[in-house]
Structure formats: structure tokens, C-alpha cells
Amino acid sequence: MCMLGYVKNFGFWRSGRWRSQHDRVLFFLFVVKMDVDVLLRDDHYYQIQSERSQILAEKDTLNQVYQALLEEHRTLQTNFDDMVSEKDDTFSRLRDMQRQVDNQRNEKADIMMRAEIDRLRTEL
């Protein structure tokens, strides 16, 4: 007999069977809703965990890149410091050589002047 037949049958309503059927349906719907809520909550939890894992993986990658950049910076800074030191040494040697050249010029000029003085003395 179909449901409409049960509804038309007054005995069905009086027997209370409709109430137990109704309660079973409500309970089933409640259980289904609870399962859906739990599944949605679990899905949300797993989604959050997945996002957290991705973020941690990105953090590790960024830390590795940062460490590599830091090491490269140290290397470049050391090279720069070495080049600045080398440049300072080169300029220092250049100044020393210029002084030596000036001294040699002065010495040559002194020698030429002394020679000229000696020649003039001998002429006198």
C-alpha cells in the first residue's frame, strides 16, 4: 500500500505507527546532518592542515633562499673589502713611487746644479 493509502487509513494515524515512522525519519535526517557537519568540519580541518603544510614548506624554502643570499652577501662583502684594501695599497704604493720619482728629479737637479756650480768655480 502506498503512503497516501496509509494516510487515508485512519487506523494508521490512531495506531501511532506514523509517529514512530516520523521519528525514524527525523532521526535519520539528524544523523545524516550530523555526518555532513562532521565531514564538513573534517574537510575544513584537513584543508587548514594542508594550507599549514604548504605555508611551512614555503617558509622552509624561503629560509633556504635567505641563507643562500646571506652566504652570497658575505662572500661579496669579503671580496669588496679585499678590493678596497688592494686599492688602498695600490694608491699607497703609487704615492711612494711618486715621491721616489720626485726625489730622483730633485737629486738629478741637485747634481746638475752642483756640476754647474763646480764648472763656474773652475771658470773663475
C-alpha positions in Angstrom: 0.0 0.0 0.0 1.3 3.5 -0.8 1.9 6.2 1.7 -1.3 8.0 0.6 -3.2 4.9 1.4 -1.8 4.8 4.9 -2.6 8.4 5.4 -6.2 7.8 4.3 -6.4 4.9 6.6 -7.4 6.4 10.0 -6.2 3.3 11.8 -2.6 4.2 10.8 -2.9 7.5 12.5 -4.5 6.1 15.6 -2.1 3.3 16.0 0.8 5.6 16.5 2.8 3.9 13.7 3.0 7.2 11.9 4.7 8.7 14.9 7.4 6.0 15.1 7.9 6.3 11.3 8.1 10.1 11.6 10.6 9.8 14.5 12.7 7.3 12.5 12.8 9.8 9.5 13.7 12.7 11.8 16.4 10.6 13.5 17.8 9.6 10.1 17.8 13.2 8.9 19.5 14.2 12.2 22.2 11.5 11.7 22.7 12.5 8.1 23.0 16.2 9.1 25.5 15.3 11.9 27.5 13.2 9.4 27.6 16.1 6.9 28.6 18.5 9.7 31.4 16.2 10.8 32.5 15.7 7.2 32.5 19.4 6.6 34.4 20.0 9.8 36.9 17.3 8.9 37.2 18.7 5.4 37.8 22.2 6.9 40.4 20.7 9.3 42.2 18.9 6.5 42.1 22.0 4.4 43.6 24.0 7.2 46.3 21.3 7.8 47.0 21.3 4.0 47.4 25.1 3.9 49.6 24.9 7.1 51.8 22.3 5.4 52.1 24.4 2.3 53.0 27.5 4.4 55.6 25.6 6.3 57.1 24.3 3.1 57.2 27.8 1.7 58.8 29.0 5.0 61.5 26.3 4.7 62.1 27.2 1.1 62.3 30.9 2.0 64.7 30.2 4.8 67.0 28.2 2.5 66.9 31.1 -0.1 67.6 33.6 2.7 70.6 31.5 4.0 71.9 31.3 0.4 71.6 35.0 -0.1 73.2 35.7 3.3 76.2 33.5 2.3 76.4 35.2 -1.1 76.3 38.6 0.6 79.1 37.6 3.0 81.2 36.4 0.0 80.5 39.6 -1.9 81.3 41.7 1.2 84.6 39.9 1.7 85.5 40.4 -2.0 84.6 44.1 -1.7 86.7 44.5 1.4 89.6 42.8 -0.2 89.3 45.0 -3.3 89.1 48.2 -1.2 92.2 47.1 0.7 94.0 46.3 -2.5 93.0 49.7 -3.9 94.3 51.5 -0.8 97.6 49.5 -1.1 97.9 50.4 -4.7 97.4 54.1 -4.1 99.9 54.0 -1.2 102.5 52.4 -3.5 101.7 55.0 -6.2 102.3 57.8 -3.7 105.6 56.2 -2.6 106.7 55.9 -6.2 105.7 59.5 -7.0 107.8 60.6 -4.0 110.7 58.5 -5.3 110.4 60.0 -8.8 110.3 63.5 -7.3 113.3 62.7 -5.1 115.2 61.4 -8.1 114.3 64.5 -10.1 115.4 66.7 -7.2 118.6 64.7 -6.9 119.3 65.0 -10.6 118.6 68.7 -10.5 120.9 69.0 -7.4 123.6 67.1 -9.3 123.2 69.2 -12.3 123.3 72.4 -10.2 126.4 71.2 -8.4 128.0 70.4 -11.6 127.1 73.8 -13.0 128.4 75.4 -9.7 131.7 73.4 -10.0 132.1 74.4 -13.6 131.5 78.0 -12.8 134.1 77.8 -10.0 136.6 76.4 -12.3 136.0 79.1 -14.8 136.5 81.7 -12.1 
